[in-house]
Amino acid sequence: MSTDDIINKYLGVETEDSKKESTPPAVVRKDDKKKDDVDNDHKYSRESYYDLIQKGQEAIDGILSVAKEGEHPRAYEVAGQLIKNVGDTVDKLQDLNKKLKDLKELPKTADTKIQNALFVGSTAELQKMLKKDENIKSKIINAKHKDISDK
């Protein structure tokens, strides 16, 4: 630590180095092999949204202090846009959770009963398929049971 850093620390002056240290690191994607891709992607997206919201809150605090000091209309306009963007990110986070819930409920609510089966193909293909099915059934040997108790 240099003497300038020590003096700045005692005077309470923030330098570029001290600002870099206070910024949280970016979200790094970590795959959990025990969970499937949907859960991993949801976790990563969720952490990214939290990171964006946190950075947006810090930016709002900064632009509001600039707007108060300068009292410039453009600064207030930028602050309003930033607040709207952070609100939209919060909505996206809620939508992400809703989509995951819907995705996990899909297999439970899927209809397993097939009512109308449709064959897509030519009549020749259908006849071949039916004839093949007929040949398989004719090759099955039906053995009759003999009752041993009759002897």
Backbone torsions as a table, in degrees:
resi	resn	phi	psi	omega
1	MET	NA	126.6	-178.1
2	SER	-80.7	169.4	179.7
3	THR	-66.0	-34.0	177.4
4	ASP	-62.4	-40.2	179.3
5	ASP	-64.6	-40.2	179.9
6	ILE	-65.6	-43.6	179.4
7	ILE	-64.5	-44.6	179.4
8	ASN	-62.1	-35.7	179.1
9	LYS	-64.8	-45.2	-179.4
10	TYR	-69.8	-31.4	179.1
11	LEU	-83.7	-12.2	178.8
12	GLY	79.6	23.9	179.4
13	VAL	-91.9	129.9	179.1
14	GLU	-90.4	133.4	175.6
15	THR	-106.0	174.5	179.4
16	GLU	-62.3	-36.5	179.9
17	ASP	-64.8	-41.5	-179.0
18	SER	-71.6	-30.2	177.0
19	LYS	-69.2	-37.0	179.4
20	LYS	-65.6	-36.6	-179.3
21	GLU	-69.0	-32.2	-176.7
22	SER	-81.2	-15.8	179.5
23	THR	-76.2	127.2	179.8
24	PRO	-68.2	149.9	-179.4
25	PRO	-67.9	155.5	179.1
26	ALA	-66.2	157.1	-179.4
27	VAL	-71.9	127.9	178.6
28	VAL	-106.9	132.2	-177.7
29	ARG	-76.3	126.9	177.3
30	LYS	-121.5	122.0	178.5
31	ASP	-85.7	131.4	173.4
32	ASP	-100.6	112.7	-174.6
33	LYS	-64.9	-21.4	-179.4
34	LYS	-77.1	-24.4	-178.8
35	LYS	-99.2	157.8	179.2
36	ASP	-82.6	173.8	-174.9
37	ASP	-60.8	-35.2	-179.0
38	VAL	-61.9	-45.4	179.8
39	ASP	-66.7	-40.9	178.5
40	ASN	-63.6	-45.3	179.6
41	ASP	-64.5	-39.7	178.5
42	HIS	-63.4	-44.7	-179.7
43	LYS	-62.2	-43.8	-180.0
44	TYR	-65.9	-44.4	179.2
45	SER	-63.1	-41.4	-179.5
46	ARG	-62.9	-45.4	178.6
47	GLU	-64.2	-37.2	178.4
48	SER	-65.2	-42.6	177.8
49	TYR	-63.5	-42.1	177.3
50	TYR	-60.4	-41.9	179.1
51	ASP	-63.5	-44.2	178.7
52	LEU	-63.2	-41.1	179.6
53	ILE	-65.0	-42.2	179.7
54	GLN	-63.1	-46.1	178.9
55	LYS	-65.0	-36.2	177.2
56	GLY	-64.2	-40.0	177.6
57	GLN	-62.9	-41.9	178.3
58	GLU	-64.7	-39.6	178.9
59	ALA	-66.6	-38.0	177.5
60	ILE	-62.9	-44.9	178.4
61	ASP	-58.8	-42.6	-179.0
62	GLY	-67.6	-45.1	-177.4
63	ILE	-70.5	-31.0	176.8
64	LEU	-68.1	-37.0	177.5
65	SER	-68.5	-37.3	176.4
66	VAL	-65.3	-41.1	-179.5
67	ALA	-65.6	-38.6	179.1
68	LYS	-67.2	-40.2	-179.2
69	GLU	-70.1	-45.2	-175.2
70	GLY	-88.3	-22.2	-177.2
71	GLU	49.9	39.7	179.2
72	HIS	-96.9	134.6	-177.8
73	PRO	-60.3	-34.9	-179.3
74	ARG	-63.7	-36.8	178.7
75	ALA	-64.2	-39.9	177.3
76	TYR	-68.4	-34.6	177.8
77	GLU	-65.0	-43.4	177.8
78	VAL	-63.7	-40.2	178.8
79	ALA	-62.4	-41.7	178.1
80	GLY	-62.9	-41.5	178.6
81	GLN	-65.7	-38.9	179.3
82	LEU	-65.3	-41.6	178.0
83	ILE	-62.6	-41.5	178.2
84	LYS	-63.5	-43.0	-179.8
85	ASN	-63.5	-40.3	178.5
86	VAL	-66.7	-39.5	176.5
87	GLY	-62.5	-40.5	177.0
88	ASP	-63.9	-37.3	178.5
89	THR	-66.2	-37.7	176.7
90	VAL	-63.4	-42.1	176.8
91	ASP	-61.6	-40.0	178.4
92	LYS	-63.8	-36.8	177.9
93	LEU	-64.2	-42.6	178.3
94	GLN	-65.5	-40.5	177.7
95	ASP	-63.0	-37.9	178.7
96	LEU	-60.8	-43.9	179.7
97	ASN	-66.4	-39.0	178.0
98	LYS	-65.0	-41.8	179.5
99	LYS	-64.2	-39.6	178.2
100	LEU	-64.7	-41.9	178.7
101	LYS	-61.3	-45.6	178.9
102	ASP	-63.6	-38.9	-179.0
103	LEU	-66.5	-38.2	-179.8
104	LYS	-75.5	-26.8	178.6
105	GLU	-81.9	-18.0	-175.6
106	LEU	-56.9	-48.6	179.8
107	PRO	-63.0	-31.2	-179.2
108	LYS	-71.5	-35.3	-175.2
109	THR	-95.1	-1.9	-178.5
110	ALA	-66.8	137.4	-179.5
111	ASP	-80.2	120.3	-177.5
112	THR	-91.7	-10.5	-179.2
113	LYS	-87.7	123.4	179.9
114	ILE	-96.4	121.7	-178.2
115	GLN	-98.4	-43.4	-177.3
116	ASN	-123.6	112.2	175.7
117	ALA	-99.4	137.3	-175.3
118	LEU	-122.7	128.9	176.1
119	PHE	-94.8	126.6	178.0
120	VAL	-110.7	112.6	-179.6
121	GLY	166.3	-177.7	-179.0
122	SER	-84.5	166.9	178.7
123	THR	-66.9	-32.8	178.2
124	ALA	-63.1	-41.5	178.3
125	GLU	-65.4	-38.6	178.7
126	LEU	-64.7	-43.3	179.2
127	GLN	-63.7	-40.4	178.4
128	LYS	-62.8	-42.4	-179.2
129	MET	-64.9	-42.9	179.7
130	LEU	-68.1	-39.8	179.1
131	LYS	-65.1	-39.9	178.1
132	LYS	-62.4	-42.5	178.8
133	ASP	-63.6	-38.9	178.4
134	GLU	-64.6	-42.3	179.6
135	ASN	-63.3	-38.7	180.0
136	ILE	-65.6	-43.1	-179.3
137	LYS	-66.8	-35.3	-178.7
138	SER	-72.7	-22.8	-179.6
139	LYS	-81.8	-13.8	180.0
140	ILE	-73.7	127.8	-178.2
141	ILE	-93.2	125.3	177.3
142	ASN	-98.6	107.1	178.4
143	ALA	-92.1	137.4	178.3
144	LYS	-90.2	143.2	178.5
145	HIS	-76.6	135.3	173.5
146	LYS	-101.9	132.5	-179.2
147	ASP	-85.3	119.2	-177.9
148	ILE	-73.6	-23.4	-175.6
149	SER	-70.9	-16.5	-179.8
150	ASP	-71.8	-24.5	-176.1
151	LYS	-76.3	NA	NA
